[in-house]
Amino acid sequence: MAGERTVATKHGAMTMEQLAEMQPGMARLMVEYAERFWTMFYAAKAGNWPLAKYSHSEMMKLGRIVPVVRPKYADGMREFEAAFLGPLGAAIAAADWTAFETAYRRAVEGSDAYHDRFEKPFIRFRLPPEAPPFLEMEPGARRKS
């Protein structure tokens, strides 16, 4: 490994190639993306617009990772976000449940179309029937000590 650039970590030196190999691919990113998409729906439904906005924002951050780790999906991700997450963001900003629900259903359909486009027709997001059990959906809820 002479001449390879390394980075020191508390566990030992790692090459840049090793660090690059550890970066998430689309499958790992999309699990987090789907979880935030799920959370965003139930937060908006409960009127917890700050949580819906946060989930949306985190999805947008994940989308910015795609061109770095999976360039072949970069254009598709930008197109999906413009066509579907843009309207969701506007509905969240307006605290408009009706517009949000319509935009959300369109985004699910759009997700299916993009999975088809990238030859992954076996991937279909489906909204779970319940809110994520690990987050409080009610606006202003505080954890009891």
N, C-alpha and C positions, 0 to 999 in steps of 0.2 A: 504494500500500500504506500510505498514511497512516492512522495509528490502529491498525494491526495490531500485535499484540504479537509481538516477536521475541526470540530467544534467541541470544546470541553463541556461536559455536563457533570452533575454530581455523581453520576454512575460510571463515568469514564468518557473517553473521546468517541465521537461518532463522525463518520464521514458525511459529507453533504449528500451523497447518494443514499446513505441509510436514512437520513432525515427526509429526503424526498419520497422514499418508498413508504414511509409511515403516514404520508398525507392521505386524508380521506378521499375515497372515490365517490362517485355519484350515489351508489347504494347507501353508503353511510351517511352522506349529506341528506339524502332524501328521507331517511328515517326521522331525522331531526326536523326537517322541513314539514313532513306530514304531521308530526306531533304538534308543531306550532300552528299548523293549519287547523288541526282539530281543536286546540285550545282557543284559537281566535274565534271560531264559530260559537262555542259555548260561552265565552266571555261576552261577545256581542249580544247573544241571546239573553244573557242575564243583565244586560245594560252596564257591564263593566268595561266601558270604552277604553279606559287606560290600559287594562290588560290586553284587550283586543289590539290596541295600537302597538303595544310592546311586542306582541306576538308577530304582528305584521312587520314591524321594524327588524326583528330578529330574522325573519324569513328573507327580507331584502339583503341583510348582511350575509346570510348563507349563499344567496344568489351571486354575490360578488366573489365568492371563493371559486365558483364553477369555472370561470375562464382560466384560472390559474392551474387548477388540478385536473380539469377535464375540458380542454379547449374545444373539442368537437361538439360539445353541448352549449357553448357560450351563446351563440346566436339564438338558439331555441329558448334558453333561459331568459335572455333579455326580451324576446318577443312575448313569452308567457307572462312575464312580470308586467310588461307594458299593457298587454291586452286584458289581463285578469287581476293582477295585484293592484294596479292603478285604480280601477273602480272600487276595489275593496277598501283601499286607503281613503278614497274620497267618502265612501259611505261611513267609515269609522270616524273621520274628521267631522262629519255632519251628524254623528250619532243617530243615523237613520237605519233602523232595523230592517225595514222593508227593502230598501236599496241594497243593504248588505246581504240579506238572504238571497236576493235575486243574483247579485254579483257572485256570491259564493257558489251557488248551484251552477252558474256558467263556468266558474273556475274549475269545478270538478269535471265537467264535460271537457273543458279545455285540456285538463291534465290527461284525460284519456286520449285525446287527439294527439298530444305531444308524445305520449308513450307509444302510440301507433307509429307516428312519424319516425321515431328512433328504434323501431323494430322491437318494442317491448310491450306487445299487446296483452301480455299476461299480467301486467301491472295495472291495477285499477284501485285508486283511492276510494274508500267508502267511509263516510262519516260514521264513527261509532255511535250507538244509540244513547250513550251517556257521556257527560262531561268527564274530562280526565280526573280521576279520583285523587290525584296528588296536588291539585291546586284548588283554591277557593275561588269560585266564580262570582259570588255576590259582591257587588261594588262596595268598597269601604269596609269589608270584613277585616277584622283584626284577630290575630291568634290570641286565644285566652291563655294566660299564664298559669 
